[in-house]
């Protein structure tokens, strides 16, 4: 086993997937949990996760220490490197560097990651998060390279990841299949990337009414093959599935067990 999964092998023996915990401390361990939309009070109550993903931007080092003390082994903080959200304190500062609307996400815009100012901001933000005591970063929106398929975007993303590598920062990449596939094909996988997380392999999201369903065969098979390639290239594989019913959960759990993956089942798109 590699990197993250060595921490959770004992849990995977029984099940590779988890559901949301209650807010009460228990002895039950959870392989994986993603709560990037949760409020501070809930984050401080989460316990017994082997891999826990949160948004630590507004938390203190003391808060992170409490979360660690609650039996959470690896804590990764969300970091959006490919778009900028309107609720971030720096939104107005970087609005001039945005390059397009983000379909289905009205509160954020794609950003020109080749901007030196943006790259400096991202690396500094990463430093601040690590200084708070997180174990690594859950990096989102390398999909900017899918939306704007230009060499300068690809090179800029590589520069950011290489900066993370130089600083010894561990990274889980959320989504970004086009970018990750290209770094694999180019034999240039940044060593900081120790895992990929893929949303909606088996489930689907209707953004018009925020409902969930089952993904179609074509999309599912594409992601299954992509994740297999990631695994073959030394990356751990994590999943987030939304609104799965019992039958679909069982199918996902079988898939995870067969492939040594882990999955977090979310009930809310907000991941709160």
N, C-alpha and C positions, 0 to 999 in steps of 0.2 A: 504493500500500500504506500501511498505518497502523502506527504505534507499534512493537509487538514485531516484526511480520512484516518490517519493513524490514531488520532485522538478519539475517534468514535467507532472503532471497529467492534468494541464489545456491544455497543448499542445496535449496530447494524446487524449483528448476529440474530437478533430477535426481529428487528424491523428497520428498514432503511428510511422510513418516513415518519413524520411527526405531525401532530396537530397542535393548535394553540394551547398554551398552558393557562391554568387559572392564575390568579394573582396571589396565590397562597404558596408559601414555601413547602415543598414536598421533597421526597427522596427520589421521585421519578425523574429520569434524565431524558433530555430531548436532543436528538442529533443536530437539529437545525431550526432556527427561527429568524424571521425577518420582520422587523417592526420599525421601519424607517418613517412611518407616519404617526407613531405613538407619541403621546405627551410624556413629559418628564416624569410625572408621578408613576405612570405605568412602567416606564423603562427601569425605574429604580426598584420595581417589584418583580421584574422578570428573573427567573432562577433556573439553574440546572440545564443550561444549554451548552452543548459542545461547541457549536458555532452560532454566534448571535450577531445579527446585523441591525444596526441602529443608525440614526443620524445624530452624531455627537457635536454638531456645530455649536449648539447653544448650551451644551453641558460643560461642566467643569471637570478638572482632573479628579477632584474629590468624588464627583458623581460617578465617573468611570470606575474609580476604585471600589465604590459601593457595589456597582454592577458586577465587578469581578468577584467580590466577596460573597455574592449571592450564588456562587457555584457555577458561574458562566466562564468557560475556559477561554475561548477565542472570541474577542469582540472586534468586529469590523465596522468601520464607520462609512456611511454613504458619502460619496463625493462625485458630483456631476461635472464631468470634464467636457462634455460636448454640447451642452445647452445651458441657458441661464433662466432661472425661475423668478417670477415677479415678486415672490415673497422673501427673496434673499436681500440682505442689506446692501449688497453691491450691484443690484440689478440695474439701477439707473446709470451707474458708472460704466457698465459694460454694454449698455443698450446700443451704442454706436457701432459695436463690433458684431452685432447679430446679423445673420445672413438669410434668415427665412423663418416662416411660421412652422411650428411643430404640430403636425396633424394629430388630432385627438387629445392634445394636451394644450389647452388654451392659455395656461398660465406660464408657458415657457417658450423660448425661441432658440433655434439653432445658433451657435456662435462660431465665429471663425477661429478655430483652434490654432491656426498658424500665427495669430497675433502674439507678438512677444509679450505684451502686457498681460494677456490672458494666461499664457504659459507660466509667467512669473507668479501670477495670482494663484494658479492651481498648485504649483509646487510649494508655495508658502502656506496655502491652506492645508496641504497634506502634512507639512511639518507641524503645524499647530495641532492637528488632530492626533498625530503620533505622540507629540509632547504631552497630551492629555492622558495617554496610557492605553490607547486602543492598540489592538494586535496587528491591524492592517486596514486596508481600504477596500470598500465595495464600490468599484468604479463604474459609473453609469454613462451611457450615451456616447460610446465610441461609434454608435450607429450614425453619428454625423458623417462618417465616411461612406455609409450607404446613401444618405440623403444628398451628399455632395461628394461624388466619387472623383476626387481630384488628388493628384500626387502630393500637393502641398498639405492637404488634410491628412493623408496617410503619414507623411513624414513628420508632421507636427505631433500626431498621436504617438508615434514611435519616440520622439524626443521626450515627451512627457513621461512615458513609461521607462525610458532609459534613465531619466532623472530619479524616478522612484527606485530603480534598481541600484543606482549609485548610493542612495540613502539607506538601502537595506529594507525598504518598505514592502511588505507582502500585499498582494493584490488579488482580489476576486473580480473578474470582469463580468458585468451583467450585460447579457445580450451581446451585440457587436459581432455577430457571426461573420459578416462580410470582412471586417477588419481582422478578426482572429484567423479566419481562413486564409487570408493573404499573408499574414506573418508566418503561418505554418508553411504555406507554399514557398515562401521566400527563405525558409529556414532561419528566421530572424525573430523567434519568440523571445520577448524580453524576459529575463530570468525572474523578475519580480512577480510575474503572473503565475500563481500556483493553482488557480482554479477558475472555471467559468461557471456562471449561473445562467440558466436559461428559463425564461418564463413561458408559459403556455405551450408546452410540448403536446400535452394531451387535452388541455382545456382551451377555450377561446373566450374572448371578451368582445361584447357588443358595446362599443363606446357611445352609441346613441342613447341607450337606456341603462347603461352600466350593468347589464346582465351578463351571465356567464353561460357557456355551453361547452360542447365537445368539439375539439379541433378536427378538421377534415383529414382524411388519410394522407393526402399529398403533403400538407404542411408537417404533419406528425413524422412521416418517414424522412422528410428532409432534415428535421432537427435530430432525429435518432441517428442518422448517418453522420451529421455534423458533430454531435457529441461523442460519438464513437471515435472520430478522428482526433478530437481534443484529448480524449482519454489515452489514445495510442501515442500521443505526443507529450505525455507526462502530466497532464492537467487533471485535477480532481473535477468532478462534475456535480453540480448542485442544481436543483429544480425548484421553481415556484409554480404551483398550480392553483387556479382560482375557482372556487365554487364547485368543486368536484363532488358528485354524489357518491354514495357508498360503493356502487359497482365500479365507477371509474377510479375511485381511490384504490380499490383492490388491484385494478389493472396497473396503475402507476406504481404501487408498492411492489408488485411482482417484477416489473421492469427495473426498478431501483435495486431490488435484491439480486437480480440476475447480473447486473452490471456494476455493482458496488458503488451506486450513486446514493445521494440523499435528497429528500424532497420536503419542502415546507408547503402545507396545504393552507391557503389563505381564504378567509371568508369575505374579505373586503379588498377592493382595489387600492384603498388608501394604505394598506399594510399597517393598520393601527391596532 
